[in-house]
Amino acid sequence: MKIERFSMRKLALPLASAMGLAIATCPAAAQQGGSVGLRDSVPIGSNGLCEAQIQSPRAGEGLFDRRYLIICRDAAAPVGMLQVLGSSDMDAAYARVTSADAQCRDGDIGERPLGLSGTRGYLCSAPDTGIERMVIVGSAGNRTYAASGLAVYDDALRIGLSTLATDRLVDGTVDVPLTQAGGSQAFARAQAEAISAEIALNEAYRRSNAGNFAEAAEFFTASASALQGNSATEALLNAALQQSNLGNFREAGTLFLQAAPQAANDPILARLARNFQAVDALNRGRAVEVIQILDTPLPELTESLDATLQLQIDNALSERLSAEQGNAIAGVASNLSLLERAQLLDGQSRYLRASALRQMGQIDAAQAALLSAQSDIVAVRDGRVVSILWLRAQILAELAEIEERRGNLAGAEDLHLQAVNVLESNYPGSPALLSARAQLAGLLARTGREDEAISVYRQLVSNADSKPASSLRSQLAPYFEILGKRAGNEQAAADMFAASQLLLRPGLAQTQAVLARELSAGSDEASQLFRQALNLNRAIEVMRGNVAQAALVPEATPGAAADLAAKREQLDQLRQLQLGVQQQLAAYPRYRVVSDDRMELGDLQDVLHDGEAYLKLVMLGDDVYAIYAQKGVATAYPVAASADDIGVMVDRLRDSIAIEEAGQTITYPFEIATARDLYKAIFGPVDANLANVTELVFEPDGAMLRLPANLLVMDDASVATYAARVEDPAADPYDFRGTAWLGRAMQITTAVSPSSFRDVRGARASDATGEYLGLGQNLPLAEGLTQASGTRSGIAGERCTWSPLTWGNPIQATELRTAGSILQEGGSGVSILTEGEFTDTHLRAMTDLDEYRIIHFATHGLVTSPEADCPPRPALLTSFGDGDSDGLLSFAEIFDLRLDADLVILSACNTASVGGLTASREAGVATGGDFALDGLVRAFVGAGGRTVVASHWPVPDDYGATGRLISGFFHANSGVSTTEALRQSQLSLMDDADTSHPFYWSAFAVVGDGSIPVRR
C-alpha cells in the first residue's frame, strides 16, 4: 500500500503527545496559572533550576497546613523544605523545621521574602555532618511560613517562601551549585522520587500533556514502582509510551510486555494498552500495523461497558478518579465514571485510526474517523473535560492537514489557529504548543507566505528553552527548506544555525561541555571536588538501577527484603554525601553559573582561528542541509543529496574499505567515484571557500557520523586519472597515489556541537607532568578460563560473554614502544604497560593516571555484542588480573578513570562507534548512547580526555601502516597541532602505492579540539 510523503510530514510530536495521557488528573490550566496553592509542582524562580513538590498530609497536620520539598538540578536529594501553617505561632513553626540536636544562631538571610512580616533567619549546623542549613520563618495574615534547607540554596528558600506567601509565581534567579551533567531527566527523576506515587502520577500526566516526554517518563516510572494494582499498570503503560515517544522502541516493547497480563482483563487498561501500542506503531512509521492493532477485539469483559460501572475499584485508582473532580472538568463537580473514561479512550482510538489512514492516503476515511473522535470526546460532559483539550487540539491539527490536502488553505489555517489557541490557554510554553505553532508555520511555508512563516519559526526557536528533541527534526523541516532557498544570505545562515542547535545531538556533546566546566575553575581543589560530584551523581544513578532491580525480586525469595533494604540505605547514604559535596562546590562561583548550550553564529566565528572553517551537517527526514562558517563568511545551503542517498554512499565506501567476511577483514578497491560524488554533494557549494582553508572542523550528522571526511575527493581529475590507470589489466587497482583527498589539503577535526567545540577549545590544558602512557598487548586467556570466571562482567548469562578466543590475538606493542622512544628523546616522562601489567584491575587501581598528558591504547575494542540479541557494551580488551577481573575495561570503568589528558589515542577497532543505552545506564550516564561517538570516545572524554583520536574501522598492520602512521604522528615538531601531525603522517602513506588505499591511512578521526599540540 502506498504511503504518500506528504502525509508523513509532521507526525512525530503531535501523535506522540496526543497519546501521552489517558485522562489527565491534573489539568494544565490549573497548573500553569492561577493560585499557587492549587499546584502540586511549583517552579521556584524564573531560571528553571528548582521546584517545590507538594507532600501528602501527615497525621496531626491542620486542614490548611501544606508541606513542600525543594528539588534542584544536580541535587539527588531534596535540598530543603517549605511549610505553610494554619496559625501565626512562629516559634512553633521554627520548632517544626529544625531538628532537636541542631546548633542554631541568628543568621543574615539577605533580601527578605516578599509578602512576609516579622521575618527571622537562622543558621543551623548538624553536629554529625557539619552541613550548614538556613531556616527562615515569617508570617502573613493568620498563617506562618517557614523554610529550612542547605544554606547554599538560600535563593531557593527565599524565592520559594515569597511564592507561597504571595500566592503567585515570583521571578528571580536561583543561584545553585551545578555540574550540569544530569539534565532535565535527572532533575525530573529526583522530583518524582521526592513526592508520593499518586502525586507523581498526576505530575507525569501533566508533563506528558505538555509534550515533555523524557520528564514524564521519569514520573511514570517512579509511580509504577511505588503503586499497586491498576494504577501501577496504568503508570507502567504510560512509561512504555514515553519510551516510544523518545524513540527507545526496544525498551518500550519490554515495558508493554511487562504490563500486558495486568492490562488484559481490565476494561480501561485494555483500551489504554491498545491505544498506546497503536501510538508505538505510529512512532515506528507502521501505519498499516496501527489499523491491525485497533481492529484487534478487546477482551470479552469490556464488551458490556454498563457492567464496568459495577467493578470494584482499588484504592489507588479511586484516588486518581476523585482527583478529576472540580478542576479537571470545567464547571462539573463529579467524578468521571469508568464508562466515561472508556468513551474517551475509544475517541482516542478513532483519532489514531484517522492518523494512520491519512498516512495511507485515505483522506475521506481519515476525516470521517476524526469527526467521529471529536464527537465521542464532546459527548463526555458536553466537552468540558479540560484535561483532554490536548487531544482536541491534535484532532484540529489533523483536520487541518486534510483541508490543506484538499486545497482549502484558509480552512486549514483556521484549524491550526484553533489548535494553537487551545494549547496556549491550557499549556503555555509547552513543547506541545511549540509543536502546534510549528505546524502552523509549516502551512505558511508551504503556501508561499515565507516571511510570515520565518517570523513564527524565529519566535518558536527563541522560546524553545534549549531543550533538544528528536521530534523537532520533522517540525523544523519546512523552516530549513525556506532558509535553504536563501543560500548566500547571512541572516538565513544565522537563523538556520540557531534552529539547528535545538536538534538532538550525540551525548558526547554534553560530556565535553561537562569536562570543560570541570576544568574552568582553574583550581586543582575545585576540579577534584567537581569530579567527586560527577562520580557521586553517576553512583547514585547506578544505585537507583540496583534498587529497581532488587525491588523486582519476589518478597518470598530468601534474603530479598534485606538486600533491598541494604541497597536503599546505600542510596540514601550516597544522596547525603552528594549534598555535602554540593555545599562545598558552591564555594566556587564558576560552578554557580548556568552555561548556555546555544550560540549565535557570530560567536562561533569568533572562536575559529584564521584559516579555519566549520561545516555543520543537518539531516531532517530525508532532507540535508549544511551551515558553513569562517571568519567573515557564513552561508547555509541544501545538500544535493538526500539522507538516504548519503547513507547508501557511506555504506558503499565503508564496504570498499573494510568489511568482515568469514571472520576476516576484506578490503576492496576504493569507490573513488562515490567519494567524489559525496564531496560534491556536501562541500560543492563552498568548494571555492575551502581553497583558503587549512583547518576544517566538521560536525557530521546521520550516516556521516560513521565516515571520516578526510577520504572525500576534491576534484574530478583524480577520478579520471584513476579510471584511466586501471584500464591497464596490469595496473594495481589499490593504488590511489595522487588523489586530491580532502585530508591531503587540510587538517580535519570532528565536532559534535558548536557549543561543546567552543567549550573544549576554551578548556585549560593538562597539568600532567608525565608525557606519555602506552597501554596494550594483552595476554591471551589462560587455558580453562572464560570471561565468566570474573565476577564483575555484569553480563546476564554466559551466552552474552565473549569467547576465550577473543583474547587470543593481541595487538603487539610495537607502536607503543615506537611512540615512547620518540618522546623519551625529548626527556619526557614515558611509561608503557603491557601483558601482565596491562590488566583491568591494575588500571582501575592506578592513582597516577592523571599524571600523563597523552594516553595511548593499542588493543582490541569490543563495540558490538557477542550475540545479536545481547545489548552492546563497548569495552577495551585487557589482560586478566586478580580478583574480579573479566579482562575488559568497560564503558563504565573508563568513565571512572581519573585522567587529565590533552590527548587520548585509541588504536583499536572502530572506537568511534555508538555506546548503547544499556552501557550508558550501567555507567550512571542518563543521556545519549545511540549516536556514533557515544561509545568509547564519550567514556574517555568523561574520564578527563580533552581530545580523542579514534578509529572508524580495524587499524591494519599490513605494510607496517599503523606503526608508520604512529611514528610520523609523534615525530611532529613541538607545537604542531594534533590534526596537522596526523595529516603529515597520513601524507607519507597516501604517497606510497602499497598504503595509498584509505583503509591504511584514513581510519583515525580527531574528536574534540584538533589544535591541541601533540608535543608542547
N, C-alpha and C positions, 0 to 999 in steps of 0.2 A: 504494500500500500504506500502510495507516495505521501511524503510529509513535506509540505512546502516550507522553504526557508523563511518566507515572510512571517509565518505563524510562529516561528521559534524565537522571534526577536527578543523578547523580554520576559522570559518565563521565570528565571531563577528566583529572584527575591519575592515577587508578588505571590506565586503559588506557595512557596515555602512558608512565607509569612502567614498566609491565609490559614494554613493548617497547623500553625504552631499552638492552637488552642481548641479545646472542646467548647467549653463555655467559661469565659473568664470570670473569676470570682472577685477580682479587684479592678473595677473599671478604670480605664485610663483617665477619664475626665476627672474623677475624684482624686486620682493620684497626682495628676500633673498640676492642678491648680487648686484654689480654694483653701480651706483650713488645713494647716499643717497637722493639727491634731487628728485628722481623719486618715492620715497616711501611715502605712506600715514602714515605708522606707523614706527617709528624709535626707536629701542632699545637704551637706554642710559646706557652706561657701559656694563660690562660683567656678572653681577650677577643677571640680570632679575628683578630688583626691580622697575625700572622706564622706561617709554616710552614717546616719543613725538608724539602727534597725530596732523596731519595737519588740518588746519581750512579752511573753504570756504573763498574765497576772499571777501573783503568788498569794498564798494564804496569808490573811491578815492585812493585805493592802486595801486601801479605801477605794470607793467607787470611782473617784476621779484621779486616782494615782496612775502614773504611767512611768515605765522604765524603758530606756533605750541603750543599746550597746553601740559604741562608736567603732567603726571599722574603717581603716585607712589602707591605701595601697601599700604593698610591700610589707605589711604587718600581718603575720599569720594568725594572730590572736587579737581580740578586741583591745584597743588602746585606752578605752575609758568608758564611762557610763554617764548618762543624763537621766535625771529624775524630775518628775513633776508631782508634787504632793498636795493633796487637797486640804492643806492647813497652812497657817502662817508661822509655824514654830520652826525658826531657822536652826535652833540648837538641835532639835530632833532630826532635822534634815542632815545637819553636819554629822551626827552620830550614825546615820544610816549609810553614809557614803565613805566612812573611814573605818578601818579595822581597829580592833581594841588595842593591838600592840604597836600601832603606827606612832611614830615620833613626829609631831607636827609643830609648826611655828607659823607665825604670821608671815604671809608672802605677798610680794608685789605681783598683781595679776595684769598690770599694764592697763590697756583700754578696757573700760567697764562694759559688760554685756548690755545690749540695748534692752529697754523695757523693764529693767530691774532696779529696785531701790534697796538701800541698806546692804549693798554687796560686800561680802567678806571673802578674803582669799587666804589660803594656807598652803604651805609646802610640807609634805609629809614623806618620811623615809621609812622603808620597811627594814627592820633590824636584820633580817636574814639575807636579803639581796642587795640592800643599799640603793635600790631603784627609787628615784625621786618622783613623787606623784603630786599633782596640783589639785586642790579642792577649792571650788567656788560655790558660794551659797548666796542667794538673793531672793527677794520677794516681789510679787506683783499682785495687787488685789488681795484676795484671801488665799493665795497659793504660794507655795515655796518652790523654788527651782534650784537644783543642785547638780554640780558636775564634779566628777573625780576621774583622773586619768594620768597617764605619764606626762611629766612636766614638759617634755619636748614637744608634746602635741597640744600646747596651750592654745594655739589658734583655733583648733577644732573644738576645744572645750568652750571657749568664749563665744565663737560664732554659733555653735550648737545651742547654747543657752539663749542667745539672742533670738534664734529662730523659734524656739519653743515659747519664749516669753512674749514675743510679738505676734506669734501665730501666723507667720509668713516666712517665705524663703528670704534669707538675708545674704546680700552679696558680700564677698570678701575673699581674700586669698588665704588658703590654709597652707602654711609653711611646714612641711614634714620631711624627715629624712627618707631618701628614696634611692634604691638601686636601679629602679625601672626595669628589672629583669622579669617581673611577674606578669605585667599586662592586665587587661581588663578581666580575663578569665580567672586568674588567680585572685583578683580582688573580689569578683563575684563569688568564688568558692569560699573565701573567708567570710563574706557576708552571709551566705547560705548556712554555713555551719554555726553561726552565732545566734540564729533565731530558731523558733520552733518549726517543726516539719510542716505544720499546717500553714503557718505564715510564709514559709519558704515556698510552698506550692502556689500560694496566691501571688507572691512576687515573681515566681517563674512564669506564670501566665501573663503577667503584666509586661515582662521583658520580651516574652515571645511575641505578644501582640505588636509591640513596638519594633519588632524585627531584630532585636539584639539576641540572635540565636546562640552565640557562644556563651554569653552570660546566662541565658535561660537554661542552657544545658546543665550548667553547674547547680542551679537551684533545683531543677527537676531531679538530678542525680542525688543530691542531698536529701530531698524529700523521699525518693524511692527507697533509700537505705534506712530511713527512720520510721516511715509509716507502715501500716499493716493493712491487709485486706484489699478492697477495691481501690482505695486511694493510693496505695503503694503501686498497684498495677497501672493505674492511670498515670502516675508520675513516671513510671518506667517506660510506658509507651511514648510519652512526651519526650523523654530523654532520647529515645531511639530516633524520634522525628528530628530533634535538633541536630543530632549527629548527621543525619541525612542532609539536612539543610546546609550543614557545614562541608558536605562533600565526603564525610567519613563513612562511606557506604558499608564497608565491612563491619565496622563497629555497630552501625545502625542495625544491620541484619542480625547480629548476635543478640542485641537487646530485644528486637522484635520476637525472636525465637524464645528468649527467656520469659517474655510476658505472655506468650501465646496460650499456655494452659489455663492461666487465670482469667484471660480475657474471653475465652471461647464460649463460656456458658452464661455470661452476663449481658443483658440486652444493651446497656450503654457501652460497656467496654468493647464488646464485639464490633459495634459500629465505629468506635474510636479506632480500633486496630485496623478495620477495613479502610477507613479514610486515610490513616497515616501511612499505611503500606501503599496506597494509591499515590500519595504525595511522593513517597520514596521512589516509586517508578517514574513519576514525572521528573523528579530531580535527576534521574539517570537518563532522561530522554527517551523513555519507553512508553509512548502514548498508547499503543495497542495493548500493552500489558495492563495499563490503567483500566481500560474497559473490561478486561477479563477479571480483574480484582473486584471491581464494582458489581459485576454480574454474578459473582460467587454468592450462593444463598447464605444467609445468616443462619445461625443455629435456630432450631425449632422454637426454643424458649422465647425468642424475640418476635415471633410472628404475630402474637397477640399482644399488642402494646398495652391494651387496657389492663391485662393481667400484671404488667410490670408495676403498676401502682401499688400492688399488694405485697411487693417484695420487701423482705427485711433489709434495711439499710444499716450498715455498720456505723459505729460512732464517728469515725473519721470522715466518711462520706456525708454523714448527716451535718457535721460542722461545715463541710465545704458547701453543701446546698444552702444552709442557713446563711452563709456569708453572702449569698446572692441577693438578699432582700435589700430594699431601700436603694442604695447607690447603684447596684447592678442593674436594676430595672427602673427606668425613669418613671417616677410617679406611681409605681406599683409597689405595695408593701407586702408582698407574699412571695414565698419561695418558688423557684422553678421546679416543677414536678419532673419525675423521670420521663413521663410521656413528652413533655415539652423539650427536654434535653434530646430525646430521641428524634423529635421532629427537626430540631436544629441540626443535628448530625446528619440526618437524611438530606437536609438542604445543602449541607457541605458536600455530600457525595454527588449531588446533581451539579454543583459548581465544578467539582473535579472532572466529572464526565464531560462537561462543556469545554473545559480547558483542553482535555485530550482530543475531543472532536475537532476543536478549532485547529489544533496542531495537525490533524489529519486532513484538513481542508474541507471538513463537513460543516460549513458555516451555518446553514439553516438549522441543522440539528443542534449545533452548539448554542445558537441563540435561544432555541426553544428550551433547552436544558437550563440556561441561565435564568430565563424568565420564571421557570418553574422553581428554581432555587430561591430566587428573590421572593416569590410568593410564599414559599414554605417559611422563610425567615420572618417576613412581615406578619404572617398568621399567628406567630407566637407573641402574645401580649401586645398585639397591634404594632409590632415592630419597635417596641420601646425597650428592648434589651440592649442597653448601652454597650455592654461588654462584647457584643459581636459586630459592632459597627465596622471593625476592620474587614470583616468578611463582606459586608455590604459594599465597602469601598473597592474590594477586589472584583466583585461582580460588575460594578460600574466600569472598572478598567477593562474587563474582558468584553463587555458590551461595546465599549469604545473601540476596541480592536476590530470588532466585527463591522461596526459602522465605517471605520476607515477602509476596511477591505472592500466594502460596497461603494466607496466613493463619497459617502456622506461625511465630509470633513468637519462641517460645522457641528453636526450631531456628535461626532467623535470628540471634538474639543470640549463640548459642553459636558459630556460624560466624564472626561478626565478631570475637568474643573470640579465637578461634583465630588469625585473621589478625593481630590486634594482637600476640599473643604471639610469633608467628613473626618479625615485624618488630622487636619490642622486643628480642629476643635477638640479632638479627643486624644491625640498622640503628638502634640507639638514637639518638634525637634527630634523625632524618632527616625530610625532608618526606614521604617515603613512609609513615612511622609516623604522622605528624600526619594524613595523609590517612585512614589506616585508623581512627584514633580519631574523626575527623570522621564517617566513615560509621557507626560505632557510635553516636555521639551523635545522628546523624540518625535512626537507627532508634528510639532512645529518645524523640526529639522527636515522631516521627510516631505513636507508640503511647501518647501521653498521659503519659509519665514525664518531664515537662518539667523538674522541679527536678534530676533526675539528669543530664539532657541539658545543662542550663546549667552544671552543675559540670564536666562533661567538656569542654565548649566553652571555659569560662574557663581551664582548665588548658592547653588547646590554644593559645589566643591568647597566654597568658603564655609558653609555650615556643616560640613561632613565630620567635623570634630576629630580629624586624623585617625579614623577607625577604618583600616583597610578591610574589605570584604570581598570574597570571591564573587558574589553576585553582581558587584559593580562592573565587572568586565562586560557583561551584556547590557547593563543600564547605560553605560557611557559610550557605547559603540557609535550611536548617531552623532554625538558631540565630536568624537575623534574624526569621524567622516567629514564633518563640516570643516574642522580645523585643518585636516589633511588637504583639502582643496585649496587652502590658502598657503601653500608651501612657499617659503621665502619671506613670509610675514613674521616678524619677530614677536609681535603680540600673540599671534596664533601659536607660535612655538612656546611662549611663556604659559599660555593657557593650557596647552596640551601637557606641558611639563608639570604644572600644578595638579591637573587631574590625574596624571599617571601615578602620582605618589599615594593615591587612595587605593590602588590596586594591591592585592595581596602579593607579598614578596617572600623569598626564602627566609626561614627562621634565622639563618646565618646573619642577616642584616641586623636583627635585634641583638644577637650575641656580640657582633662587632661594636654596636653602639654601647652596650653594657661594659665591654672591655675598655673602650675609650673613656667612659665615665669613671671607671675604677682608677684609671691612670691619671685623671685630670687634677687630682688634688696636689700632686707633686710632693707627697709625703709618704715615706715607707709605712709609717704607722697607720695613716689614713687608708692607704691601699690595702694593707693587711686586714684592717677592720672591715673594709668593703668586701674583700674576698671572703671573710668569715661570714658576713651577712648573706652573700650569694650561696655559699655552701650550706648554710642553715636553711635557706629557702628551698634548696633542692632536696635536702634531707627531709624536710617537712613534707614535700610533695611525694617523695618515695614512701615515707611512713604512712601518709594518707592512703596510698595504694595498698600497703601491707594491712592496714586496719580494715579496709574494704574487703580484701581477700579473706581475712580471718573471720569477718562477720558472716561470710557465706558458708562457713563450716557448720554443719548441724550441731545444735547445742548438746545433743546426746553424745557426741564424739568425746572420748576421754581427753581431758586437758584443753578442750577447745575454749571454754569460758575463761580459763586462767590465761591462755595465750592471748585472747582478745583483750582482756583487761590489761595485761602487761604491755601490749602494743599501744593501747590508748594512753597508758601512763607515759610511755616513751614519747608519744606525740605531744602530750601536754608539756613535758619537760623541754622538748625542742622549741615549742612555741614560747615558753618563758625565757629560754636562752636567747631567742631571737629578739624579744622585746628589749632585753638588756643591751644587746648589740645595737639595736636601732637607737637607743638612748645615747650610746657613745658616738654613733655615726653622726648624730645631729650636731656634734661639736664642729663639724667641717661644713662651712657654708656652701661649698660647691655641691654637696650632696643634698642640699635642700632646694636646689633649683631644678625645675622640670625642664628636661631637654625637649626641644621641638623636633619631631621626626620629619617635618616638612621643610622644604627650602624653596626659595624663589630661584628662577633660572639665573638671575644675576648673581645670586650667592654662589651658585655652582661655578659660574665663570670666574669669580674672584678666587676660588680655591685652586683652579687649574694653573699649571705652570705655562710659561711661554713655550709655544711649540707643542702643547698638549691639547688633545681633544677628547670629548666624552660623547659616546654614542649610546643612547638608551633605546632598547628594543621593547616594544609593547605589543602583545597579542591580545586581541579582543575577539573572541569567537574565531572565525576564520580570517579576519582582517588583521593586518600587521602594519604597525607604524614605527617610525624612527624619529628620535629627537636628537639633534646634533648641536653641540656647543663647544666653542673655544673662545678665548678672549676676543671680544669684539664681534663675534659671529654666532648667530643662533638661527636654526631653522628646524622645521618639522615637516615630515612628508609621509605619504603612504608608501609602504614597501611593495614592490612589483612582484609579489608572490604571496599566496595565501599561507595560513599557518599549516594547512595540510601539505601544500607544496614544499614548504621548508622542512616539514617532518620527513617527507619522502626523500628529499635531497640529503638531509643529515643521515638518515638510515643508509642510503646508498654509499655515502662517503665512509661512514663507520664500517660498513661491511667490506669495503675495499681496503681498509686499514688493518683491522684485526677482528676476526670472527672465530668463535670456538666451534670446532668440528671434531667429533670423536675424541674429545679431551685434549685436542691440540689447538694452538693459536695459529690460524692460517691468515696469510696476507696475500692480497691480490693486487694487480696493477691499479694504481690510484686513479679514481674517477676525476681526472683533472678538469674535464669539461664541466662537470657538475660543480666543482669548486669555483670555477669561473662564473657560472650562472648564479650561484648563491651570492658571490661577491657583488655582482651587478645588481641583484635584487635588493640587497640590504644597503650597500655602500655606493651604488652607482650615482645617486643624486648628489653626493658630496665627494665624488672622486677627485675633482679639481682641488677641493679644500685639503684633502689628505696629502697632496703634493708638498705642503708646507708643514706637515705634522711629523714629529719624531717620536711622540708618545701617545698611544691611544688607550683610553680607558673604555672598555666595552662592557656594558651591562646587558647580558643576554636575557631572553625570555623563551618560554616554551622549549621546543626541541633544541634551540641553540645553546641551552644550558649544558647539553651533552657533547658539545663540539668546541675545540679550541679554535679561535678565529684566525690564528696565525697561518693556517693551511689554506685559506682562501686565496684565489689567484686574481691578481690585479690587472692583467692585460690579456687581450686575445692572442697576441703574438706567442705567448707561452704555450697556449693550447695548440696553435697551428704548428709550432716547431716540434712539439712532442708528437703530434699526429703524423707529421711528415717523417720523423725519425723512425717510428715503429712500423712504417710501411715496409721497411727492410726486414725480412724474416730473421736476419742475424742480430738485429738490434735488441738491446736489453729493455723490456717493457717496464722494468723497475727503475730505470734511470731518468730522474727528473731534474738533472742539473740545469741551471739557467732559468728556472721558473721564477716568475715575479711573485713570490709569496708575499702575502701581507706581512708576515712575520719577518721577512727579509728587509722590508722597507722601514719598519718602525717597531719600537717596544710596545708590548701589549699587556695591560693589566685587566683582570676580570673584577668587576664590581657587582654588588647585588642590590644596591640602592644608593642614590646620591647622598643621603644624609649619613649613611654608615661609611661611605667612602670619605666624606668630609671628616667624620669623627676619627677614623683610623689614621688619616693623614695628619690630624692635629694632635694625636696621642704622643706622649713623651717617649723617647727612645728607651731601650732596655738599659738598666743599671748593672747588668750582669758583668762580672769581672772575667769569667771564663769565656772563651770564644766559641768553642765547638764541642758538641757531644754527639758522637756517632753510635747508632744502635742497630743491631741486626745479626744475621746469620744464626738463626735458631738451631738448637739441637734437635735431630729427629726424635720422635716419640719412642721411648723405650719399649721393647717387645713386651706384650701382655698388658700394657696400659692403654686406656682410652681417655678421651676428653671427659667422659662422665666420671672418671675416677676423682676428679676435682669436685669440691662441694660448692663451688661458687658460680657455676656456669649460668644458673638462673634460667636454663632452658628446659621446658617441660618435656620430659621423656627422652630416652636415648635416641629416638628417631630424629630428633632435631639437633643432635650433636654432630660434630664433624668427624669424618673418618680419620683414623690414625695416619693414613697416607698423606693427609693434608700437611703434616709436619715433615714429610719425608724428602722434600726438595727445597732446602733453604737457599735463599739468595746469598751468594758469597759476599764477604765484607770488603771486597776489593775497592769498591767506590768509596767506602767509609775511610779506608786507610789512605787512599789517594787524596781525599779532601783533607784528612788530618795532617798528612805530611806537608801539604801545601801551606796550610795555615800555621803549622808549627815553625815553618821557616821564618815567619814574622815574629816569633817569640810568644805567640798567643797560647792561652791555656786550652789544651785539647785532651779529650778523653774519648775512648772508644770501648764500648761494652758489647761483647759477642758471646755466643754459645752459653756456657753456664752462668755467666753474669747477666745475660740478656733474658731475664725471666720476668713474668708479670708481677710476681710477688716482690722481687727486688726493685722494680721500677716504682711500684706503689709505695714502697718503704723509703725511697730516696728522699732526703730532705734538702738536697742541694741542686735540684733540677733547675731552680730559678737562678742559678749561677752561670748559666750558659745562654749566650745571645743567639746562637744557631743550634738547632736540634735537628738531626738528620736520621730518619728511619729508612733502612734498606731491608725490607721484609715483605712478606705477602700480606695483602689486605683482603679481608673477607667482607664483601659488601653485598652479597646475595644471601641466600639461605640454603641449608643442606638439602631441604626438600621443598617442593613447590608450595605446600600449604603451611610451611613454617614461616613465622614473621622474620624479616631480615633484621639482623643485629650486627651492624658494622663493627669490625674489630681488626686489630693488627696481630699477626701471628708472633708469638714469642716462644722461648724455651719454657719447659715446665719447671716450676720451682717447688718449694716446700709447701706443706700445709694445704691451703685451699686453692692452690694453683690450678688453672684449667688451660694454661698455655695460650691465653688470649688477653690482649689489652683491649677491653671493651669500650664502647662509646661512653658509657657512664664512668668507667675508670679513667679514661682520658680526660674527661671533664673535671675529675677530681685532682688531677695532677696540678702542681703549683709551678707554673712556668713564668719566666719574664724574658721571653724570646722575641727578638726582632723578626726572626725567620724560622719557620718550621718546614722541613723538606720531607715529603712523603714519597719516597721512591718505591712504590708498590703498585698493586693492580687497581686501577680505576678508583683511586681515592677521592675523586671529585664527584662521587655518586650520592644518591639520596640516603637519608638516615632511617626513615620509617617511624611511624607513630609509636610502635612498641619500644624501640630503643630510646626514643626521646623521653617517654614517660618513665622508663626504668631508671633514667638518669635524673629524674625530677625536673625535666625541661618541659614546660607546659605548652609551648607553641612550636609551630613548624614541624618539619620532619619529612614532608612529602615532596620537597623540591630537591633537584640535584644541588650539590654543595652543602646540604643539610646533614650529611653524614660525618665522616672523619674530619673533614675540613672544619665544620662547625665545632666539633668537640675540641679540637686543638686551639681554636680561637677562644672558646670558653675557658680553656685551661690557662690562657695567657699568651698565645701566639699572635702577634700583630699581623703578620703576613704569612700565608701558607703557599708553598709550591706543591701542587697536587697533580696527579696524572689522570688522564681520561681513558687509558687502556693499559694492559700489561706492558711494563717497560722492558724492551728487548735487550738481550745480552749479545746477540749476533754482531759480528764485526767490532766488538768492543764498544758498541754505540753508547750505552749508558755510562760506561766508565769515561769515555771521551767527553761526553756531554758534561758530566760532573766535574771532570778535571778542568775543562775550559771554563766552566762556571766559576770555580774557586780561584782560578788563575787571574781573574779580573783584578785590575788595579784598585788600590784603596780609593774609596769614594764612589766607585762605579755602582749604579743602581742595580737592583735585583733583576729588573726586566732587561736592562742593557747587557748585563753579564750573561743572562740566559740567551739573549739574541746573538751575541757574539759567539757563544759556544755552539749554538744551532747552525750558524753560518758555515762552520767547518764541515758539519755533517751534510748540509744542503749541497755543498760543492763536491762531495765525494760520491761517485757513481754507486758505490755499494750501499750508502746510507742516505741517499737523496730522497727516497720514498718517505712521506710524512710519518710512517709507522716508527721510524727510528729517531726522529728529532722533534716531532710536533706534540707529543703527548702531554707535556707539562704546561700547566696554567698557573699564573701568579695571581693569587686571590688576596685582595687587601689593598696595600699601597706599594706598588712596584717601584716607587722611587727610593725606598729604603736601601741603603748601600749594603752589599754583601760583606765588604770589609771596610771597617771605619778607619 
